[in-house]
């Protein structure tokens, strides 16, 4: 129905509002006017940059600590290895 009214020139898109699932929703207005341009979608890099600009210092430190933790390699305790052998199923055991 809105598209029919738009073709007749009775309504126009006043602005665009952010939506959860669909991205952008048109805000319609009754009367003659020029349609607002739909905003371009953000790239992944721009989205991450925008999100990181909004995070607090504590959130940033927590995120960086989590990233550092992923890079750590857990070392096996040598005493446990001496009692129970290596963790691999090798034919030499």
Secondary structure as a PSIPRED ss2 file (coil, helix, strand):
# PSIPRED VFORMAT (PSIPRED V4.0)

   1 X C   1.000  0.000  0.000
   2 X H   0.000  1.000  0.000
   3 X H   0.000  1.000  0.000
   4 X H   0.000  1.000  0.000
   5 X H   0.000  1.000  0.000
   6 X H   0.000  1.000  0.000
   7 X H   0.000  1.000  0.000
   8 X H   0.000  1.000  0.000
   9 X C   1.000  0.000  0.000
  10 X C   1.000  0.000  0.000
  11 X E   0.000  0.000  1.000
  12 X E   0.000  0.000  1.000
  13 X E   0.000  0.000  1.000
  14 X E   0.000  0.000  1.000
  15 X E   0.000  0.000  1.000
  16 X E   0.000  0.000  1.000
  17 X E   0.000  0.000  1.000
  18 X E   0.000  0.000  1.000
  19 X C   1.000  0.000  0.000
  20 X C   1.000  0.000  0.000
  21 X C   1.000  0.000  0.000
  22 X C   1.000  0.000  0.000
  23 X C   1.000  0.000  0.000
  24 X E   0.000  0.000  1.000
  25 X E   0.000  0.000  1.000
  26 X E   0.000  0.000  1.000
  27 X E   0.000  0.000  1.000
  28 X E   0.000  0.000  1.000
  29 X E   0.000  0.000  1.000
  30 X E   0.000  0.000  1.000
  31 X C   1.000  0.000  0.000
  32 X C   1.000  0.000  0.000
  33 X C   1.000  0.000  0.000
  34 X C   1.000  0.000  0.000
  35 X C   1.000  0.000  0.000
  36 X C   1.000  0.000  0.000
  37 X C   1.000  0.000  0.000
  38 X C   1.000  0.000  0.000
  39 X C   1.000  0.000  0.000
  40 X C   1.000  0.000  0.000
  41 X C   1.000  0.000  0.000
  42 X C   1.000  0.000  0.000
  43 X C   1.000  0.000  0.000
  44 X H   0.000  1.000  0.000
  45 X H   0.000  1.000  0.000
  46 X H   0.000  1.000  0.000
  47 X H   0.000  1.000  0.000
  48 X H   0.000  1.000  0.000
  49 X H   0.000  1.000  0.000
  50 X H   0.000  1.000  0.000
  51 X H   0.000  1.000  0.000
  52 X H   0.000  1.000  0.000
  53 X H   0.000  1.000  0.000
  54 X H   0.000  1.000  0.000
  55 X C   1.000  0.000  0.000
  56 X C   1.000  0.000  0.000
  57 X H   0.000  1.000  0.000
  58 X H   0.000  1.000  0.000
  59 X H   0.000  1.000  0.000
  60 X H   0.000  1.000  0.000
  61 X H   0.000  1.000  0.000
  62 X H   0.000  1.000  0.000
  63 X H   0.000  1.000  0.000
  64 X H   0.000  1.000  0.000
  65 X H   0.000  1.000  0.000
  66 X H   0.000  1.000  0.000
  67 X H   0.000  1.000  0.000
  68 X H   0.000  1.000  0.000
  69 X H   0.000  1.000  0.000
  70 X H   0.000  1.000  0.000
  71 X H   0.000  1.000  0.000
  72 X C   1.000  0.000  0.000
  73 X C   1.000  0.000  0.000
  74 X C   1.000  0.000  0.000
  75 X C   1.000  0.000  0.000
  76 X C   1.000  0.000  0.000
  77 X C   1.000  0.000  0.000
  78 X H   0.000  1.000  0.000
  79 X H   0.000  1.000  0.000
  80 X H   0.000  1.000  0.000
  81 X H   0.000  1.000  0.000
  82 X H   0.000  1.000  0.000
  83 X H   0.000  1.000  0.000
  84 X H   0.000  1.000  0.000
  85 X C   1.000  0.000  0.000
  86 X C   1.000  0.000  0.000
  87 X C   1.000  0.000  0.000
  88 X C   1.000  0.000  0.000
  89 X C   1.000  0.000  0.000
  90 X C   1.000  0.000  0.000
  91 X C   1.000  0.000  0.000
  92 X C   1.000  0.000  0.000
  93 X C   1.000  0.000  0.000
